[in-house]
Amino acid sequence: MICPVTPCTIDTIMIRPIHEGMDCLQPAQEAEVVGLEGSPVQRRRLLEAGFTLGSRVRYLMATPFGDPLVFSLRGAVIALRKNEARNVRVRV
């Protein structure tokens, strides 16, 4: 039986994508914003918060229960839920 290739199957095969979500960053790791995903409302909110293409972002820490995540961006400290941070695509 041949297993059909689905997006889920492809994601499990990929070891490390070139552009990953900010939720995959390690503490103190810096990255460059290369894209935004999500609904138009979510993308607009992220743009208004300063997550524009080429911006440098640093992952500072997670709160005690792991959500939200805290980032430094353009001299500001911003907390995002994991599902929001996943929509910001970055290049390390």
N, C-alpha and C positions, 0 to 999 in steps of 0.2 A: 504494500500500500504506500502510495506517495503522499507525503504530508504537504498540504498546500502552504505556500509562503504567505504569511499574514503579517501585518505590522507588528503584532505581538511576537511572532517567531523571529522577525528580523531584529527587534530590540534585544532579545535574549542572546542572539548570536554576536551582536556588536560588543566588543570589549570596552572601548572607550570612544564615544563620539567626539568629533573635532569640536563641535559647539555643544556644550552641555548647559543645563539649567543652573542657576545660581545656588540652588539647594544642594548641589553636589560639591561645592567648595569646602575646603578644610579651613579650620580657624587660622586667621592671619594671612590667608591666601588672597592674592590680588588677581583680578581678571579684567578683561575689556568687554564691554557690552557690544554684542554683534547682532542682536535681534530681539524682538518681542513677539510673544505668542499670546493666545487667549482671545477673548471676545473684544470687540472694538472698545467697549467701556473699560475693560481691564487694561488694554494697551494704552488708552488715553490717560488713565490714572497713573500708570507707571511712567509715561512720558512727562506728565506734570510733576511727578516726584523727582525728575532729573535723570531717569534711566534712558539717556539718548545714545545713539550709536557712537561708539568711540570713547564713551565715558569709562573711567577707571573706577572699579568698585573693590572694596576689601571686606571680606567676611570677618566680623569681629567675634561673635559668639551666638550661641543659642540660649534661650531662656531655660530655666531649670527643667521644665517639662518638654523641651525640644521644639516648641513652637510658640511664638514666632522666632524667626532668625533675625539677627541684628547685623546691619551692614553700614559701612562708611562710604559716602558718596559725595563728592564735591564739598567736603568740609562739614557735611551734615551726617547725623546718625539716624538711620531709618530702620524700622522693624517691619518685616513682611512675614506673612504666613508662608508656610512651606509651599503651598499650592500657588501662591503669587510669585514666590521666588523662582519656582520651576518654569514660569513663563518668561523669565528674563534669560535669554541665551547668551552665554559668555564664552570667550576664548581665554584660556589660561596663559 
